[in-house]
């Protein structure tokens, strides 16, 4: 195949820790692009350059102190300078950046390099900072709106599109070609489900392990129900929280794992935890990848009430919703399910059926290809209005 062009994908973090960058890289590669990926290495273990799946991976090495705002912002500045230099020295036709920390340097780089720029919105910093960082949240909010006005296309991962239209404002929502590509896995691991032995449940808690992700309720569950095995997959930056988990015999800590290894642990579970703080903006609009991974692998999940995962779970009987932070409600639900394994099995079957109907990667990938063709080739594709977005392409989640 004659190369269609050079594509650059950027993520300020290990590119393989979620499927967002790999699946975009694979899609562009199938379309004829050569692939380069810029990624951040905090461990210092990576070589500067790697070849993976015929992609060129370029690592930027920088350590910063988690929780230290000065160190964190300095890391951003160093990362921006590095990204701009890489774009200046390269020759790229299409650049796709994940989130605020990577899109800002790309916008600046367009001052001296011409390329098509796509913003892949996974997490919104202006919503995710929380109420304790109000000034920083306003700064990030302003930066996100500023950057979004200066791109050629947007990939929206979150579900509540009307909330995003309000957040970015009319200029972005009415003028930028946009597709919704939900954060489903690129590879369909169609796991079968086996009910747990009588009275036993294996519970999976993965992702960002923190008190803001309902860690206290998980601790309370594990402490009161010693027969429940709790697998905790992800980094724990809070020393107090890590020590609390380590003190409970039926909790197994795995640390941060690559996607495939994390999925191996996932498949051992009977129930998945997706309990984010549903009072925050980011939790309301988000569609966590754990939700789709659970559905794909026929695993029912427990989510926070009023969140998108919780609403989906109850609507399709593929899981359960409990009030965020209510340890007693979680413990009582798990106790009920221990005595009714048939409920877990029924929810597991519904999870897979719902995934196949609405959420497979083939459905999402078609939208992504449509955007790439629209913004690079000027391919004539009919736009339509949906939830405040006037130049929406492809299909969107409406009935699920």
C-alpha positions in Angstrom: 0.0 0.0 0.0 1.3 3.4 -0.9 1.6 5.5 2.3 -1.2 7.9 2.6 0.7 10.2 4.9 2.3 10.5 8.3 0.2 10.5 11.4 1.3 11.6 14.8 -0.6 10.5 18.0 0.2 12.2 21.3 -0.6 11.1 24.9 1.0 12.5 28.1 1.4 9.2 29.7 2.1 5.6 28.7 0.2 5.2 25.4 -0.7 1.6 26.0 -2.4 2.1 29.4 -5.7 2.6 27.7 -6.9 1.6 24.2 -7.5 5.2 23.0 -4.1 5.7 21.2 -3.6 2.1 20.0 -7.0 1.8 18.4 -6.6 5.2 16.7 -3.1 4.2 15.5 -4.4 0.9 14.1 -7.3 2.6 12.3 -5.0 5.2 10.7 -2.5 2.5 9.8 -5.3 0.5 8.0 -6.1 3.7 6.1 -2.5 3.9 4.9 -0.8 6.2 7.3 2.7 5.7 8.9 2.4 6.0 12.6 4.5 7.9 15.2 3.5 8.1 18.8 4.8 10.5 21.4 4.4 9.2 25.0 5.5 10.1 28.5 7.6 7.8 30.6 7.8 8.6 34.3 9.6 5.4 35.3 12.8 6.0 33.4 12.7 2.4 32.1 11.9 3.1 28.5 14.3 3.5 25.6 14.0 6.8 23.7 12.7 4.9 20.6 10.8 1.7 20.1 9.1 -0.1 17.2 5.7 -1.6 18.1 3.3 -3.0 15.4 5.4 -1.1 12.9 4.7 2.1 14.8 7.5 4.4 15.9 7.2 5.1 19.6 9.2 8.1 21.0 9.4 8.4 24.8 9.8 11.6 26.8 11.4 10.9 30.2 10.2 13.2 33.0 9.5 12.4 36.7 7.2 14.6 38.7 5.8 14.4 42.2 2.2 13.3 42.2 0.0 15.7 44.2 2.6 18.6 44.0 1.0 21.2 41.8 4.3 23.0 41.0 6.0 19.8 40.0 2.9 18.8 38.0 2.7 22.1 36.1 6.5 22.2 35.4 6.1 18.7 33.9 3.4 20.1 31.6 5.6 22.9 30.5 8.6 20.6 29.8 6.3 18.3 27.9 4.9 21.1 25.8 8.3 22.3 24.7 9.4 18.7 23.8 6.2 18.1 21.8 6.6 21.4 19.8 10.2 20.5 19.0 9.2 17.0 17.8 6.4 18.5 15.5 8.8 21.2 14.2 11.4 18.6 13.3 8.9 16.1 11.8 6.7 16.1 8.7 3.2 15.1 9.7 0.0 15.3 7.8 -2.4 14.5 10.6 -1.8 15.0 14.3 -4.2 13.7 17.0 -3.7 14.7 20.6 -5.4 13.3 23.7 -6.8 15.9 26.0 -5.6 19.3 27.2 -2.1 18.4 28.2 -1.2 17.4 24.6 -3.4 19.6 22.4 -2.0 22.9 23.6 1.5 22.4 22.2 -0.1 21.2 18.9 -2.0 24.4 18.5 1.2 26.4 19.0 3.1 24.2 16.6 0.6 25.1 13.8 2.2 28.5 13.8 5.2 27.0 11.8 3.9 23.6 10.5 0.8 22.8 8.5 -1.1 19.7 9.4 -4.6 18.5 10.1 -5.3 18.6 13.9 -7.7 16.3 15.7 -8.6 16.6 19.4 -9.4 13.3 21.1 -11.3 14.2 24.3 -10.9 11.5 26.9 -11.0 13.4 30.2 -11.8 17.1 30.6 -9.3 18.7 33.0 -11.6 21.7 33.5 -14.3 19.3 34.9 -12.0 16.8 36.5 -10.0 19.0 38.9 -12.7 19.0 41.5 -14.0 21.7 43.8 -10.8 21.9 45.8 -9.0 23.4 42.8 -11.5 26.0 41.7 -8.9 28.5 40.4 -7.0 25.8 38.5 -10.3 24.4 37.2 -11.2 27.7 35.7 -7.8 28.0 34.1 -8.0 24.5 32.6 -11.6 25.3 31.4 -10.4 28.4 29.6 -7.5 26.5 28.0 -9.7 23.7 26.8 -12.2 26.0 25.2 -9.3 28.0 23.6 -7.7 24.9 22.1 -10.9 23.3 20.9 -11.7 26.4 18.7 -8.4 25.8 16.9 -8.7 22.2 15.7 -10.0 20.6 12.5 -12.0 17.8 14.2 -13.0 16.5 17.5 -13.4 12.9 18.8 -15.8 12.8 21.8 -15.5 9.9 24.1 -18.0 11.0 26.9 -21.7 10.1 26.7 -23.6 13.2 27.6 -23.0 15.3 24.5 -25.3 18.1 25.6 -23.2 18.7 28.6 -20.1 18.9 26.4 -21.8 21.3 24.0 -22.5 23.6 27.0 -19.0 23.3 28.3 -17.2 24.1 25.1 -19.7 26.7 24.0 -21.5 27.4 20.7 -18.5 28.4 18.6 -17.0 25.0 19.1 -20.2 22.9 19.1 -21.6 24.6 16.0 -18.5 24.8 13.8 -16.1 21.9 14.5 -16.7 18.5 12.7 -17.3 16.0 15.5 -17.8 12.3 16.0 -18.6 10.3 19.1 -16.3 7.4 19.6 -17.0 5.7 22.9 -14.1 4.3 24.9 -14.8 0.6 24.1 -11.9 -1.8 23.7 -10.5 -2.3 20.2 -10.2 -6.1 20.7 -13.3 -8.0 21.6 -12.5 -10.4 24.4 -15.8 -12.2 24.6 -15.4 -13.8 28.0 -17.8 -16.3 29.2 -19.3 -16.1 32.6 -19.2 -18.7 35.3 -21.3 -18.1 38.5 -19.2 -17.9 41.7 -19.3 -20.8 44.2 -22.0 -20.5 46.8 -21.5 -17.5 49.0 -18.2 -16.4 47.3 -17.7 -13.4 45.1 -14.6 -11.9 43.5 -14.7 -8.2 43.2 -12.6 -6.1 40.8 -11.6 -2.5 41.6 -9.5 -1.0 38.8 -8.3 2.3 37.5 -7.4 5.4 39.6 -7.4 4.1 43.1 -8.4 6.9 45.4 -10.9 8.0 48.0 -12.5 10.0 45.2 -13.3 6.7 43.4 -15.1 5.3 46.4 -12.1 3.5 47.8 -13.5 3.8 51.4 -16.6 1.8 50.4 -14.4 -0.9 48.9 -12.3 -1.0 52.1 -15.5 -1.3 54.2 -16.8 -4.1 52.0 -13.5 -6.1 52.1 -13.2 -5.6 55.9 -16.8 -6.7 56.7 -17.0 -9.5 54.1 -13.7 -11.6 54.4 -15.1 -14.2 52.0 -15.2 -11.6 49.2 -11.9 -11.5 47.3 -11.1 -7.9 46.2 -8.6 -7.4 43.3 -7.2 -3.8 43.2 -5.6 -2.9 39.9 -3.9 0.5 39.6 -1.6 2.9 41.2 -2.3 4.1 44.7 -0.6 7.5 45.3 -2.1 8.0 48.8 0.2 6.2 51.3 -2.6 6.0 53.9 -5.0 4.4 51.4 -2.3 1.9 50.3 -1.5 0.8 53.8 -5.3 0.4 54.5 -5.6 -2.0 51.6 -2.5 -3.9 52.5 -3.8 -4.6 56.0 -6.9 -6.5 54.7 -6.1 -10.2 53.9 -8.7 -10.7 51.2 -7.4 -7.7 49.2 -4.9 -8.4 46.5 -2.9 -5.4 45.1 -1.6 -5.7 41.5 -0.4 -2.2 40.9 -0.6 -0.6 37.4 -0.8 -3.3 34.7 -0.7 -3.1 30.9 -4.1 -3.6 29.3 -3.8 -7.3 28.4 -2.6 -8.2 31.9 -5.3 -6.1 33.5 -7.9 -7.9 31.4 -6.6 -11.3 32.6 -7.3 -10.1 36.2 -10.7 -8.7 35.0 -11.8 -12.1 33.7 -11.3 -13.7 37.1 -14.0 -11.4 38.7 -17.7 -11.9 39.2 -18.4 -8.2 39.8 -16.8 -5.0 38.7 -16.7 -1.7 40.6 -17.4 1.6 38.6 -18.3 3.9 41.5 -17.2 7.4 40.7 -18.3 10.5 42.6 -21.6 11.1 40.8 -21.8 14.7 42.2 -18.9 15.8 40.0 -19.3 17.0 36.4 -16.7 14.6 35.0 -18.5 11.6 36.5 -21.8 12.7 35.0 -20.5 13.0 31.4 -17.9 10.2 31.5 -18.2 6.7 29.9 -15.5 4.8 31.8 -13.7 2.2 29.8 -14.2 -0.3 32.7 -17.9 -0.1 32.0 -17.4 -1.3 28.4 -14.8 -3.8 29.3 -17.2 -5.4 31.9 -20.0 -5.6 29.3 -17.7 -7.0 26.7 -16.5 -9.8 28.9 -20.0 -10.6 30.3 -19.2 -9.1 33.7 -22.0 -7.3 35.6 -20.9 -4.1 37.4 -21.8 -1.9 40.3 -21.9 1.8 39.5 -22.8 5.0 41.3 -26.4 6.1 41.2 -27.3 8.8 38.6 -24.0 8.2 36.7 -24.1 7.1 33.0 -22.9 3.6 33.9 -25.4 3.4 36.7 -28.3 4.5 34.5 -27.2 2.1 31.7 -26.9 -0.8 34.2 -30.4 -0.4 35.6 -32.0 0.3 32.2 -30.6 -2.9 30.7 -30.5 -5.0 33.9 -26.8 -5.7 33.4 -25.7 -4.4 36.8 -26.6 -2.3 39.8 -26.4 1.2 41.1 -25.8 2.3 44.6 -25.4 5.8 46.1 -21.8 7.0 45.9 -20.0 6.8 49.3 -22.7 4.6 50.9 -20.7 1.7 52.2 -23.7 0.1 53.8 -25.7 0.1 50.5 -22.7 -1.6 48.8 -22.3 -4.2 51.5 -26.0 -5.1 51.6 -26.1 -5.4 47.8 -23.1 -7.8 47.7 -24.7 -9.8 50.6 -27.9 -10.1 48.6 -26.0 -11.2 45.5 -24.1 -13.8 47.5 -27.3 -15.6 48.2 -28.6 -15.1 44.6 -25.9 -16.1 42.1 -28.6 -16.4 39.4 -29.0 -12.6 39.5 -25.4 -12.2 38.7 -25.5 -14.7 35.9 -28.6 -13.0 34.4 -27.0 -9.6 34.5 -23.8 -11.1 32.9 -25.8 -12.3 29.9 -27.6 -9.0 29.6 -24.2 -7.2 29.7 -22.9 -9.0 26.7 -26.2 -8.6 24.7 -26.2 -4.9 25.3 -22.6 -4.5 24.3 -23.1 -6.3 21.0 -26.2 -4.2 20.2 -24.7 -0.7 21.0 -21.0 -0.7 21.9 -18.8 -2.8 19.7 -15.6 -1.3 18.3 -16.7 -1.9 14.7 -19.5 0.6 15.3 -17.2 3.1 16.9 -14.4 2.7 14.4 -16.7 3.5 11.5 -17.3 6.9 13.1 -13.6 7.5 13.5 -12.8 6.7 9.9 -15.6 9.0 8.8 -14.0 11.9 10.7 -10.5 11.3 9.3 -11.9 11.2 5.7 -13.9 14.4 6.3 -11.1 16.5 7.8 -8.2 15.2 5.5 -9.9 14.6 2.1 -12.9 16.9 2.3 -15.0 13.8 1.7 -18.7 14.8 1.5 -20.4 13.4 4.5 -23.8 14.7 5.7 -23.6 16.5 9.0 -26.5 16.7 11.5 -27.3 18.3 14.7 -27.4 16.3 18.0 -27.4 17.4 21.6 -26.1 20.9 20.8 -23.5 19.8 18.2 -24.2 21.1 14.7 -21.6 19.2 12.7 -22.0 15.7 14.1 -20.9 12.8 11.8 -21.8 9.2 12.0 -24.0 7.6 14.6 -24.3 8.6 18.2 -25.4 6.9 21.4 -29.1 7.7 21.6 -31.1 4.7 22.8 -28.7 2.9 25.0 
